[in-house]
Amino acid sequence: MYALALTIVTALLYLAAAGAIALRLSRGEERGPARSTGIALAAAAVGTHIVVVAETTWAPSGLNLGFFSALSLVSWITCTGLVVASLRYPVEHLGVLLWPLSALAVVTTLFTGGASTISSDPLLQVHIIISMAAYAMLLAAVLQALVLAALDYRLRHHRATGFVRRLPALQTMERQLFWLVAVGFGGLTVALATGFIAFPGTMLDIDMIHKTSLSVASWIVFGTLLVGHTVWGWRGQTAVRWTLAGFLALMLGYFGTKLAFELILHR
């Protein structure tokens, strides 16, 4: 009963935070809730969410990273980063997309039966946490790319009205996107390097080769995007497409593999 109540409270706080920011974007500063309201609600959600993560992820025998537990952990890392960043930068608009998804991720932890447990090997756990942090950063990047795509489309078609006028400037949004991609790419590089150095047999195991191949493909896509931006000035819709492609490969590599093995093949 305690876990159920905490899960519901966390989900409702995330939805309330998203609603507050959405109202602010649609109504403006004068008629909408204060910016601090949405951030405070999200901070409260992050605070209760970590308790849910602790209950569902950490087990005496190691990390419990079944499909739903992993979703919850990644969403918590992403939300925590967004709340902290929002204290200094105008990035809370991403919460309109992220926080409802996080509410759903929290609710799914109620269905964690049969989740897989990772051994308590400290090096393996560090590798996994770095991987999750990189995934969370790139998740934030793809959400930023979606908002950037909408903003770019509206500006190109001379429809800069409503919520578009309350978003940061296009150049600011692009700088934020490439910063997120760069940090996420760095984390993904470390995660892949530690995996190949410390666990080469596991990374190339027949059951893991799909995950490894798609993760490397994602690394190549994000690396190409950063080079293209630096050398050839890629931006706008080009940056959006490459970001979405890179994240799709990463998502299929990790969660697609877990979905197939755990929920379909029951392995």
Secondary structure per residue as TSV (DSSP state, phi and psi in degrees):
chain	resnum	aa	ss	phi	psi
A	1	M	-	360.0	-40.0
A	2	Y	H	-61.2	-47.1
A	3	A	H	-63.2	-39.9
A	4	L	H	-63.4	-46.0
A	5	A	H	-63.1	-43.3
A	6	L	H	-65.9	-38.2
A	7	T	H	-64.3	-44.4
A	8	I	H	-65.1	-42.9
A	9	V	H	-61.3	-44.1
A	10	T	H	-61.4	-46.3
A	11	A	H	-61.5	-43.0
A	12	L	H	-65.7	-37.1
A	13	L	H	-65.4	-41.3
A	14	Y	H	-62.5	-44.0
A	15	L	H	-65.6	-38.6
A	16	A	H	-65.3	-40.2
A	17	A	H	-63.6	-45.3
A	18	A	H	-62.3	-40.9
A	19	G	H	-63.6	-40.3
A	20	A	H	-64.4	-43.5
A	21	I	H	-69.4	-38.4
A	22	A	H	-62.7	-42.0
A	23	L	H	-64.7	-38.4
A	24	R	H	-64.5	-40.7
A	25	L	H	-68.6	-35.8
A	26	S	H	-82.4	-33.9
A	27	R	H	-101.5	-19.9
A	28	G	H	92.4	173.4
A	29	E	H	-65.9	-34.0
A	30	E	H	-70.6	-41.5
A	31	R	H	-105.0	-16.1
A	32	G	S	-91.5	170.0
A	33	P	-	-62.4	156.5
A	34	A	-	-64.5	150.6
A	35	R	H	-57.3	-39.1
A	36	S	H	-65.1	-24.2
A	37	T	H	-64.2	-50.3
A	38	G	H	-63.4	-42.0
A	39	I	H	-65.7	-40.3
A	40	A	H	-65.1	-41.0
A	41	L	H	-63.8	-40.7
A	42	A	H	-66.5	-38.7
A	43	A	H	-62.9	-39.9
A	44	A	H	-64.4	-40.1
A	45	A	H	-63.4	-41.9
A	46	V	H	-62.0	-38.9
A	47	G	H	-64.3	-40.7
A	48	T	H	-79.0	-29.4
A	49	H	H	-64.2	-36.5
A	50	I	H	-64.2	-29.5
A	51	V	H	-68.8	-41.5
A	52	V	H	-62.1	-42.8
A	53	V	H	-60.8	-44.5
A	54	A	H	-62.0	-37.9
A	55	E	H	-71.7	-32.7
A	56	T	H	-102.7	-17.5
A	57	T	H	-106.3	-43.8
A	58	W	E	-90.5	122.2
A	59	A	E	-125.5	157.7
A	60	P	T	-56.1	-32.6
A	61	S	T	-88.2	-4.5
A	62	G	E	145.3	-160.4
A	63	L	E	-84.2	128.4
A	64	N	E	-92.9	94.6
A	65	L	-	-117.8	56.5
A	66	G	-	-69.4	175.9
A	67	F	H	-53.9	-51.4
A	68	F	H	-74.0	-37.0
A	69	S	H	-63.6	-39.7
A	70	A	H	-65.6	-40.8
A	71	L	H	-58.4	-44.4
A	72	S	H	-64.3	-43.1
A	73	L	H	-64.2	-45.8
A	74	V	H	-62.7	-42.4
A	75	S	H	-65.3	-37.3
A	76	W	H	-65.0	-44.5
A	77	I	H	-60.3	-44.7
A	78	T	H	-64.0	-44.4
A	79	C	H	-65.8	-40.0
A	80	T	H	-61.4	-46.0
A	81	G	H	-61.0	-39.6
A	82	L	H	-67.0	-42.2
A	83	V	H	-62.7	-45.7
A	84	V	H	-63.0	-44.8
A	85	A	H	-64.4	-34.0
A	86	S	H	-67.8	-19.9
A	87	L	T	-68.1	-20.9
A	88	R	T	-120.7	-33.6
A	89	Y	S	-118.9	153.3
A	90	P	S	-80.7	72.0
A	91	V	-	-118.9	7.3
A	92	E	G	-64.9	-15.6
A	93	H	G	-60.2	-25.7
A	94	L	G	-65.0	-22.1
A	95	G	H	-65.1	-24.7
A	96	V	H	-60.7	-33.3
A	97	L	H	-91.7	-42.7
A	98	L	H	-72.6	-45.3
A	99	W	H	-67.9	-37.4
A	100	P	H	-63.4	-38.3
A	101	L	H	-63.5	-38.2
A	102	S	H	-68.3	-36.9
A	103	A	H	-60.1	-42.1
A	104	L	H	-65.4	-41.2
A	105	A	H	-62.7	-38.9
A	106	V	H	-64.8	-43.3
A	107	V	H	-63.1	-34.7
A	108	T	H	-66.6	-17.7
A	109	T	G	-66.7	-13.5
A	110	L	G	-71.3	-10.4
A	111	F	G	-116.7	45.6
A	112	T	-	-92.0	12.0
A	113	G	T	-60.0	137.9
A	114	G	T	76.2	17.6
A	115	A	-	-69.5	153.3
A	116	S	-	-85.7	150.4
A	117	T	E	-117.8	130.6
A	118	I	E	-90.1	142.4
A	119	S	-	-59.6	162.3
A	120	S	-	-84.5	16.3
A	121	D	-	-58.2	116.9
A	122	P	H	-57.4	-41.4
A	123	L	H	-64.6	-40.0
A	124	L	H	-65.9	-40.7
A	125	Q	H	-66.3	-38.6
A	126	V	H	-62.6	-43.7
A	127	H	H	-58.2	-43.1
A	128	I	H	-68.7	-42.5
A	129	I	H	-63.8	-40.9
A	130	I	H	-62.4	-41.8
A	131	S	H	-61.6	-44.2
A	132	M	H	-64.1	-40.6
A	133	A	H	-64.3	-41.6
A	134	A	H	-63.8	-42.7
A	135	Y	H	-60.8	-43.2
A	136	A	H	-63.1	-42.1
A	137	M	H	-64.7	-40.5
A	138	L	H	-73.0	-27.3
A	139	L	H	-63.5	-43.8
A	140	A	H	-61.4	-37.4
A	141	A	H	-64.1	-41.5
A	142	V	H	-70.4	-33.4
A	143	L	H	-66.1	-41.1
A	144	Q	H	-62.3	-38.2
A	145	A	H	-63.6	-39.3
A	146	L	H	-64.8	-43.1
A	147	V	H	-66.3	-41.0
A	148	L	H	-61.6	-40.0
A	149	A	H	-62.4	-42.8
A	150	A	H	-64.6	-42.6
A	151	L	H	-64.8	-45.2
A	152	D	H	-62.4	-41.8
A	153	Y	H	-62.9	-46.4
A	154	R	H	-64.2	-38.5
A	155	L	H	-68.8	-39.2
A	156	R	H	-65.9	-30.6
A	157	H	T	-101.5	17.1
A	158	H	T	55.2	45.2
A	159	R	-	-125.8	43.9
A	160	A	-	-80.8	68.3
A	161	T	-	-124.6	172.9
A	162	G	G	61.7	-133.6
A	163	F	G	-63.9	-24.9
A	164	V	G	-60.3	-36.9
A	165	R	G	-71.1	-14.5
A	166	R	G	-103.2	0.5
A	167	L	S	-83.9	159.3
A	168	P	-	-59.0	163.3
A	169	A	-	-61.2	154.8
A	170	L	H	-57.3	-44.3
A	171	Q	H	-64.5	-36.7
A	172	T	H	-64.5	-43.3
A	173	M	H	-61.9	-39.9
A	174	E	H	-67.3	-40.7
A	175	R	H	-61.9	-41.6
A	176	Q	H	-63.3	-40.2
A	177	L	H	-61.6	-49.3
A	178	F	H	-70.1	-28.4
A	179	W	H	-66.7	-44.1
A	180	L	H	-62.6	-43.8
A	181	V	H	-62.9	-42.9
A	182	A	H	-63.9	-44.7
A	183	V	H	-67.0	-43.5
A	184	G	H	-62.9	-39.5
A	185	F	H	-63.5	-40.6
A	186	G	H	-62.3	-44.0
A	187	G	H	-64.1	-40.6
A	188	L	H	-65.0	-37.2
A	189	T	H	-61.6	-46.2
A	190	V	H	-63.9	-41.7
A	191	A	H	-62.6	-45.9
A	192	L	H	-66.4	-41.4
A	193	A	H	-63.0	-46.4
A	194	T	H	-65.9	-34.5
A	195	G	H	-65.0	-46.8
A	196	F	H	-70.6	-32.8
A	197	I	H	-76.7	-45.8
A	198	A	H	-88.5	-31.7
A	199	F	-	-133.6	56.5
A	200	P	H	-61.1	-38.0
A	201	G	H	-64.9	-40.9
A	202	T	H	-67.9	-42.7
A	203	M	H	-62.4	-31.2
A	204	L	T	-105.6	10.7
A	205	D	S	-64.2	151.4
A	206	I	T	-58.5	-32.9
A	207	D	T	-79.6	-13.4
A	208	M	T	-112.4	-7.9
A	209	I	H	-63.2	-32.7
A	210	H	H	-65.0	-46.3
A	211	K	H	-62.1	-45.2
A	212	T	H	-64.0	-45.6
A	213	S	H	-62.4	-44.1
A	214	L	H	-71.0	-33.5
A	215	S	H	-65.7	-42.1
A	216	V	H	-65.0	-40.4
A	217	A	H	-60.9	-41.6
A	218	S	H	-62.8	-42.1
A	219	W	H	-60.1	-41.6
A	220	I	H	-65.2	-42.3
A	221	V	H	-63.4	-48.5
A	222	F	H	-66.9	-37.2
A	223	G	H	-63.4	-41.3
A	224	T	H	-63.8	-40.3
A	225	L	H	-60.4	-45.2
A	226	L	H	-66.1	-39.7
A	227	V	H	-65.5	-43.8
A	228	G	H	-61.4	-38.0
A	229	H	H	-67.8	-42.1
A	230	T	H	-73.3	-42.4
A	231	V	H	-89.7	-45.4
A	232	W	H	-109.6	1.1
A	233	G	-	73.6	28.8
A	234	W	-	-57.6	137.4
A	235	R	-	-162.4	-174.2
A	236	G	H	59.4	-135.2
A	237	Q	H	-64.5	-29.6
A	238	T	H	-63.2	-45.8
A	239	A	H	-63.3	-39.0
A	240	V	H	-62.1	-47.4
A	241	R	H	-63.0	-43.6
A	242	W	H	-66.9	-37.6
A	243	T	H	-64.0	-45.5
A	244	L	H	-63.8	-40.9
A	245	A	H	-64.6	-44.0
A	246	G	H	-63.8	-41.5
A	247	F	H	-71.3	-35.6
A	248	L	H	-60.2	-43.9
A	249	A	H	-62.6	-42.4
A	250	L	H	-66.2	-42.3
A	251	M	H	-63.7	-44.8
A	252	L	I	-64.8	-35.9
A	253	G	I	-66.0	-42.1
A	254	Y	I	-93.7	-66.0
A	255	F	I	-73.8	-30.4
A	256	G	I	-63.6	-42.4
A	257	T	H	-65.4	-44.1
A	258	K	H	-64.4	-39.0
A	259	L	I	-62.1	-44.6
A	260	A	I	-65.9	-46.5
A	261	F	I	-74.2	-42.8
A	262	E	I	-86.6	-44.3
A	263	L	I	-97.9	-21.1
A	264	I	I	-105.2	-51.0
A	265	L	S	-90.3	-13.2
A	266	H	-	55.4	47.7
A	267	R	-	-113.4	360.0
